[in-house]
Amino acid sequence: MPSPALLVIDVQKGFLNDWTAHIPASIEALQDRFETVFVTRFNNPEASNFRKLMGWRRFAPGSEDTELAFTPKKGAIVIDKPAYGCVTPAFLERLRAGGIGTVYLSGIATDSCVLKCAVDLFEAGPTPIVLADYCASHGGPECHECGILLLKRFIGERQVVTGSGPRDLERP
């Protein structure tokens, strides 16, 4: 039986604040429970719509904002992304090649990048399971809770789990 993968989304220095500061330490411990770990790193290149349409200039490639706020486990696959999501044909092919049908999601921000990745996985076929206690939003607790509410509507309540014990990583 293939083992599931962990997808750690955008746990970067530029997204840390009072509401997300606890996430890096929790991810450090969590990733050791998975054989396969993917880590995304958001960057905001010059021609992006984040700059053009939103006027958001942070996270320039190579800036301190883009640095990971935790140490990925040895062998983790780091994916740089200039968008909310990371579920590309190449990512899906990596899952298929590894026999991975279930992806646990964690990271920042529940209401944007985690939400987008979970919905994209759901639509592409792999089973997404969002680990709510390993997610947060730099927009605050209200944004996190809105993300959780929308995730339950988009991918199903059973796909959003809380808790941190060993049994919590078994599919509900």
C-alpha positions as CSV (number, residue, x, y, z in Angstrom):
1,M,0.0,0.0,0.0
2,P,1.5,3.4,-1.0
3,S,2.2,5.8,1.8
4,P,0.7,9.3,1.8
5,A,2.7,12.4,1.2
6,L,2.9,15.6,3.2
7,L,2.6,19.0,1.4
8,V,4.0,21.9,3.5
9,I,2.7,25.1,1.9
10,D,4.6,28.4,2.1
11,V,6.0,28.2,5.6
12,Q,8.3,31.2,4.9
13,K,9.8,34.0,6.9
14,G,7.7,36.6,5.2
15,F,4.4,35.0,6.2
16,L,5.3,34.7,9.9
17,N,3.5,36.9,12.4
18,D,1.7,36.5,15.7
19,W,-0.9,34.3,14.1
20,T,1.5,32.0,12.2
21,A,4.6,31.9,14.4
22,H,3.7,28.5,15.9
23,I,3.6,26.7,12.5
24,P,7.3,26.2,11.8
25,A,7.9,24.2,15.0
26,S,4.8,22.1,14.4
27,I,5.9,21.3,10.9
28,E,9.4,20.3,12.0
29,A,7.9,17.5,14.0
30,L,5.1,16.6,11.6
31,Q,7.3,16.0,8.5
32,D,9.2,13.1,10.2
33,R,5.9,11.1,10.1
34,F,6.0,11.0,6.3
35,E,8.3,9.3,3.8
36,T,7.5,11.8,1.1
37,V,7.5,15.5,1.9
38,F,6.9,18.3,-0.6
39,V,7.6,21.9,0.5
40,T,6.4,24.9,-1.5
41,R,8.0,28.3,-1.5
42,F,6.1,31.3,-2.9
43,N,7.9,34.0,-4.8
44,N,6.5,37.1,-6.5
45,P,8.4,37.8,-9.8
46,E,8.2,41.3,-11.5
47,A,5.6,40.4,-14.0
48,S,3.2,38.7,-11.6
49,N,-0.5,39.6,-11.2
50,F,0.2,40.0,-7.5
51,R,2.3,43.0,-8.5
52,K,0.2,44.2,-11.5
53,L,-3.3,43.8,-10.1
54,M,-2.8,43.9,-6.3
55,G,0.2,46.2,-6.0
56,W,1.8,43.6,-3.7
57,R,5.6,43.8,-4.0
58,R,6.8,41.5,-1.2
59,F,8.4,38.1,-1.8
60,A,10.7,39.1,-4.7
61,P,12.7,36.0,-5.7
62,G,15.7,35.6,-3.5
63,S,14.4,38.1,-0.8
64,E,14.4,37.3,2.9
65,D,10.6,37.0,2.7
66,T,11.0,33.9,0.5
67,E,13.3,32.0,2.9
68,L,11.8,28.9,4.6
69,A,11.1,29.3,8.3
70,F,11.9,25.7,9.1
71,T,14.3,23.1,8.0
72,P,12.8,20.6,5.5
73,K,13.6,17.0,6.3
74,K,16.3,15.4,4.3
75,G,15.0,14.4,0.8
76,A,12.1,16.8,0.9
77,I,11.2,18.1,-2.5
78,V,11.1,21.9,-2.6
79,I,8.9,23.5,-5.2
80,D,9.2,27.2,-6.0
81,K,5.8,28.7,-7.1
82,P,4.8,32.1,-8.4
83,A,1.1,31.4,-7.7
84,Y,-1.3,30.4,-5.0
85,G,-1.3,26.7,-6.1
86,C,1.3,24.1,-6.8
87,V,-0.8,21.3,-8.4
88,T,0.7,21.3,-11.8
89,P,0.9,18.4,-14.3
90,A,4.5,17.9,-13.2
91,F,3.5,17.7,-9.5
92,L,0.7,15.3,-10.3
93,E,3.1,13.1,-12.3
94,R,5.5,13.0,-9.2
95,L,2.5,11.8,-7.1
96,R,1.6,9.2,-9.7
97,A,5.2,8.0,-10.1
98,G,5.5,7.6,-6.3
99,G,2.2,5.8,-6.1
100,I,0.8,8.5,-3.9
101,G,-2.9,8.9,-3.8
102,T,-3.4,10.8,-0.5
103,V,-1.8,14.1,0.3
104,Y,-1.9,15.7,3.7
105,L,-1.7,19.5,3.6
106,S,-0.3,21.9,6.1
107,G,1.1,25.4,6.1
108,I,0.3,29.1,5.5
109,A,-2.3,30.4,4.5
110,T,-5.4,28.4,5.2
111,D,-7.6,30.9,3.3
112,S,-5.6,31.1,0.2
113,C,-2.7,28.8,-0.8
114,V,-3.7,25.8,1.4
115,L,-7.3,26.2,0.1
116,K,-6.2,26.4,-3.5
117,C,-3.9,23.4,-3.3
118,A,-6.5,21.3,-1.6
119,V,-9.2,22.1,-4.1
120,D,-6.8,21.5,-7.0
121,L,-5.8,18.1,-5.6
122,F,-9.5,17.2,-5.1
123,E,-10.3,18.1,-8.7
124,A,-7.3,16.3,-10.1
125,G,-8.0,13.0,-8.3
126,P,-5.7,12.6,-5.3
127,T,-7.3,12.6,-1.9
128,P,-6.5,15.8,0.0
129,I,-6.6,15.9,3.8
130,V,-6.0,19.2,5.4
131,L,-4.4,19.1,8.8
132,A,-6.2,22.1,10.3
133,D,-4.0,22.3,13.4
134,Y,-0.9,22.5,11.2
135,C,-2.3,25.5,9.2
136,A,-2.7,29.2,9.9
137,S,-3.4,32.4,8.2
138,H,-1.2,35.5,8.3
139,G,-4.5,37.3,8.0
140,G,-5.5,36.2,11.5
141,P,-7.7,33.6,13.1
142,E,-10.8,34.8,11.3
143,C,-9.2,34.2,7.9
144,H,-8.0,30.8,9.1
145,E,-11.5,29.8,10.2
146,C,-13.0,31.1,6.9
147,G,-10.5,28.9,5.1
148,I,-11.5,25.9,7.1
149,L,-15.2,26.6,6.5
150,L,-14.6,26.9,2.7
151,L,-12.4,23.8,2.7
152,K,-15.1,21.7,4.3
153,R,-17.6,22.9,1.6
154,F,-15.1,22.4,-1.3
155,I,-13.5,19.1,-0.4
156,G,-15.8,17.6,2.3
157,E,-15.8,17.8,6.1
158,R,-14.1,14.4,6.4
159,Q,-11.1,15.8,4.5
160,V,-10.4,18.5,7.1
161,V,-9.0,17.0,10.4
162,T,-7.9,18.4,13.7
163,G,-5.7,17.0,16.4
164,S,-2.1,16.0,16.6
165,G,-2.0,12.4,17.8
166,P,-0.7,9.5,15.7
167,R,-4.3,8.3,14.9
168,D,-5.0,11.7,13.4
169,L,-2.9,10.9,10.4
170,E,-5.1,8.0,9.6
171,R,-7.8,8.8,7.2
172,P,-11.1,9.5,9.1
